[in-house]
Amino acid sequence: MVDTFSLLLTHGLILLACWRLLGRNDLDDESGGETRDLLGRPRETRDRHDA
């Protein structure tokens, strides 16, 4: 039988993560994306018509 504590703990952590994600200011930001990659380098921009 599955332990009740493990179910409450995992579901509580998932609920906490969702609560923190919903509280972020950039959640509803539609500015068009980041201009830098994860390492802080400027992203290369390509025109969509050149493809």
ABEGO torsion letter per residue (X at the ends): XBBAAAAAAAAAAAAAAAAAAAABAAAABAAGEBABBAAGBBBBBBBAAAX
